[in-house]
Amino acid sequence: MKITLSLALLATTLVSNATGSPLTARAKDVCNQFGNNGEWVLWDKAMNCLESFPFNTTIRDEVLDYVEKTLQFYVFLDEAKNFDKKYSSHVDLIAGLEKIRQTNYTNDYSFNVAIETLFDSLNDGHTTYWNRCYTPGDASWNFRLPFPIVGLSDGDKLRFYVVNAYNDNSPLWDSDMPDYLKAFKKYTNIDPAIYVGSEVIAIDGRPVLDVIKEFADSEVSISRDPSTRLNIALANSGPYNTLGAFTQRIKTKKPANATVTYTLLPIKKTKTKTITAPWLALAPPISSSADYWSNTCLYSSGESGGADLRSRHSQLQHKPKAKRGVNSVAPGLINPLVPCDSSIPGVTFLMGISWGCFSQLDNETAVLAINQFMEPPKGSLEVELKDGFQQLEKLKLTKLIIDFSENDGGYLLNAYELLNYLFPKKPTELYFPTDIRINPLVPKLAAAAAAQNQTGSFWHYSSWADPTTGKAFTSANQFPGTLEEFTRGGVKGKYSARFIENFELNLKPSTTFRYKPSDVIFFSNGFSFSAGALSARYFQDVVGVKTVVIGGYPGQPQAVSTTAGGQIYEIDGDISYLGLAGDPDAPKQPSVVVTVDFTIREAYGHNQPVSNNAVPLEFDWEPATYKIALTSENVFRPDVYWKQVKALMENNQ
């Protein structure tokens, strides 16, 4: 789609409505204030710009029509409406979109926040809505506070502390931190580093737990498990938002107020200190509102509607091997560390692999830590894993801790290579059976993929195999196959026949070195996501490996993984590639850049027969075998919590 004259006029009209007549727009332009390279600015300056684009009913209808048609592929569309078991769901997306359509918003930003909030209520990390105007994907419009926080158990309660994030030795440091600290000090004359280790007594005059829980339950939408949402809201050792979702906001919805007031109790002090900290936003360079709207917000031909969730996370710079920190996280903690740090006391770093590492914990125990399955150069992960396990064999490390804390998922093929290497099974037992929701466009996509022989397409039958025999599909009649009719969420819908992956696994299991299930234990902080979640359920349900989770709410059972929905997907590319962009059943790209990522297929446990009552893994909650409290001794200390995990393994022998 080209930006036609009408779209150019629309951009001019939008900016004119927001800032006055075109002749006076330059003098009143609230977006042309951020410098040639962008800068950290105060909340009000950022929000004045973000809220300056007016609400437009034509764009509203384009966006909502696009979202509604896209959601016909969402496999949990009906299930989400009425699920009453553990962590129930009562979200009617279509009714919610209609309510948004009937609402008059004060600006375009508020309209997009309403859609994002509706999606957030699903707590399905695979299913998200993005508008590039407000989440450009390059860290622009990220909002940040100065004090990342951890929650540490004190009996049955949590106490909260400020974490070190202020020098490049900290695992929480990122490349934006120097400019952020410079700007924060300019606006406040406060050096946040002097408050590292302080206990956070209150936030905005309220108990800290109440504030964090309220935020986590309403805005951390990536998990159905409340303890996992809490862990994500707080500072963590993950590959992306290590400051925690409460401290750094990267979504469309920005903070509601300009400041946050902390009541802190500094280390070795008896009196509290009250600090009112402004939110700072990383504003992009903008020459004018009209220019920003045209170049960032409007859709142009030849571009995708947007990248998937993982690439948006990647805007936050990853620091895979942090050094030893010099400041305490909390009283009693000296060196904040992360799993693949090469200087963990008492732990021998053996080798790094793509997004992970092998380490030696003691004379019989190895640790394999992987924080995602991003696609490395072809074949390299298989070589790395094989080399790593050969080292473990030579060292006679017969016990294995698998650490998938903050594992963001990724390519299922890589995950299944690992699973099959450790505990090989035939395909019908290795792969979880899946299905998809049928809508009028599905058979057209499958037919087009077959007719064009697009063998790499999701929609080509050769991508899939029979879940009862394990044999690859050889005919277009097999996918989507004989349709099943189920009642989910009180709604009758049609679903495909079940199918499994048709992968060629190149990492062959060792014939000389095998672990028994009792010699392996799976560990995470609850955020083992997507491919990481399916891996966890394989270890847990199929192999019988014991599992351990850390953190969350004291005394509350918690799952070791989250979002095992089956597969994240974004439809626009395939529709265009297969020549169906003009089909009346296809979502039509609106004139602004929005993206809907969603769960396209649902995975089932092998014990779930094809029936109305089958519960997909996404809704089949399974708690971890053991739970470890996060304390001042083990927070950001892999050497400590891995030993705790090893002790649980020994107790299980």
GINORSUL-V268879 format. One record per residue. N is the residue number from 1. D_CENTER is the distance of its C-alpha to the mean C-alpha in whole Angstrom. Layout:
N;D_CENTER
N;D_CENTER
This chain:
1;30
2;32
3;32
4;36
5;38
6;37
7;33
8;35
9;37
10;34
11;32
12;36
13;36
14;33
15;33
16;37
17;36
18;34
19;36
20;40
21;42
22;41
23;44
24;43
25;39
26;39
27;41
28;38
29;35
30;32
31;30
32;32
33;32
34;29
35;31
36;31
37;28
38;26
39;26
40;25
41;26
42;27
43;25
44;28
45;29
46;25
47;25
48;29
49;27
50;24
51;26
52;29
53;28
54;30
55;29
56;30
57;31
58;31
59;28
60;27
61;28
62;27
63;23
64;24
65;26
66;23
67;20
68;23
69;24
70;20
71;19
72;22
73;20
74;18
75;19
76;18
77;20
78;23
79;21
80;19
81;22
82;24
83;23
84;25
85;24
86;21
87;19
88;21
89;19
90;22
91;20
92;22
93;20
94;24
95;26
96;23
97;23
98;27
99;27
100;25
101;28
102;31
103;29
104;31
105;28
106;30
107;28
108;25
109;22
110;23
111;23
112;19
113;18
114;20
115;18
116;15
117;16
118;17
119;14
120;12
121;15
122;14
123;11
124;10
125;6
126;8
127;10
128;10
129;13
130;13
131;17
132;17
133;20
134;18
135;15
136;17
137;14
138;16
139;15
140;18
141;18
142;16
143;18
144;18
145;21
146;23
147;22
148;19
149;19
150;19
151;21
152;23
153;25
154;29
155;30
156;29
157;27
158;25
159;26
160;24
161;24
162;24
163;22
164;23
165;21
166;25
167;26
168;25
169;25
170;22
171;19
172;18
173;20
174;18
175;21
176;20
177;22
178;25
179;26
180;24
181;26
182;29
183;28
184;28
185;31
186;33
187;32
188;32
189;35
190;32
191;31
192;28
193;28
194;32
195;30
196;27
197;28
198;29
199;28
200;27
201;29
202;28
203;26
204;28
205;30
206;28
207;27
208;24
209;23
210;23
211;22
212;18
213;18
214;19
215;16
216;14
217;15
218;15
219;12
220;10
221;9
222;6
223;9
224;13
225;14
226;15
227;15
228;12
229;11
230;14
231;13
232;9
233;12
234;14
235;15
236;13
237;14
238;11
239;11
240;9
241;10
242;12
243;14
244;12
245;11
246;15
247;16
248;14
249;13
250;11
251;11
252;15
253;16
254;18
255;19
256;22
257;25
258;26
259;26
260;25
261;28
262;28
263;30
264;30
265;33
266;33
267;34
268;38
269;38
270;40
271;39
272;36
273;35
274;33
275;31
276;30
277;27
278;26
279;23
280;23
281;21
282;21
283;23
284;24
285;27
286;29
287;32
288;32
289;31
290;32
291;31
292;27
293;27
294;29
295;27
296;23
297;23
298;26
299;25
300;27
301;28
302;27
303;23
304;20
305;19
306;16
307;13
308;10
309;7
310;7
311;10
312;9
313;7
314;10
315;12
316;12
317;15
318;14
319;17
320;17
321;21
322;21
323;25
324;27
325;26
326;30
327;29
328;28
329;25
330;27
331;31
332;31
333;28
334;30
335;27
336;23
337;22
338;19
339;19
340;20
341;23
342;26
343;28
344;27
345;30
346;32
347;29
348;30
349;28
350;29
351;27
352;23
353;22
354;19
355;16
356;18
357;21
358;24
359;26
360;29
361;29
362;33
363;36
364;34
365;30
366;28
367;24
368;21
369;18
370;15
371;12
372;11
373;13
374;13
375;17
376;19
377;23
378;24
379;26
380;25
381;22
382;25
383;27
384;25
385;25
386;28
387;30
388;28
389;29
390;32
391;32
392;31
393;34
394;37
395;36
396;36
397;33
398;33
399;30
400;27
401;23
402;20
403;18
404;14
405;13
406;9
407;9
408;6
409;9
410;10
411;14
412;16
413;19
414;18
415;17
416;20
417;22
418;22
419;22
420;25
421;27
422;26
423;27
424;29
425;29
426;30
427;28
428;29
429;27
430;25
431;23
432;22
433;23
434;21
435;23
436;22
437;23
438;26
439;27
440;30
441;28
442;27
443;30
444;31
445;28
446;29
447;33
448;32
449;30
450;33
451;35
452;34
453;33
454;30
455;29
456;25
457;24
458;22
459;25
460;28
461;29
462;29
463;26
464;26
465;28
466;30
467;29
468;32
469;34
470;31
471;33
472;31
473;32
474;35
475;36
476;34
477;35
478;33
479;30
480;29
481;32
482;34
483;32
484;31
485;31
486;29
487;29
488;26
489;26
490;29
491;29
492;30
493;28
494;29
495;27
496;27
497;29
498;27
499;26
500;24
501;23
502;26
503;25
504;27
505;26
506;28
507;28
508;30
509;31
510;33
511;36
512;37
513;35
514;33
515;31
516;32
517;29
518;31
519;30
520;26
521;24
522;20
523;18
524;15
525;14
526;12
527;9
528;10
529;7
530;9
531;12
532;11
533;12
534;15
535;16
536;16
537;18
538;20
539;22
540;22
541;23
542;25
543;26
544;27
545;25
546;25
547;21
548;21
549;18
550;18
551;18
552;17
553;20
554;24
555;25
556;23
557;22
558;18
559;16
560;15
561;12
562;10
563;9
564;12
565;13
566;14
567;13
568;11
569;13
570;15
571;19
572;20
573;21
574;23
575;25
576;26
577;27
578;29
579;31
580;30
581;28
582;32
583;32
584;32
585;30
586;27
587;25
588;26
589;24
590;25
591;27
592;24
593;20
594;18
595;15
596;14
597;11
598;12
599;13
600;16
601;18
602;18
603;18
604;21
605;23
606;26
607;28
608;27
609;30
610;30
611;31
612;30
613;29
614;26
615;23
616;20
617;18
618;15
619;18
620;20
621;19
622;20
623;20
624;20
625;24
626;24
627;22
628;23
629;23
630;22
631;25
632;26
633;28
634;24
635;22
636;21
637;23
638;22
639;26
640;27
641;24
642;24
643;28
644;27
645;25
646;28
647;31
648;29
649;29
650;33
651;33
652;32
653;35
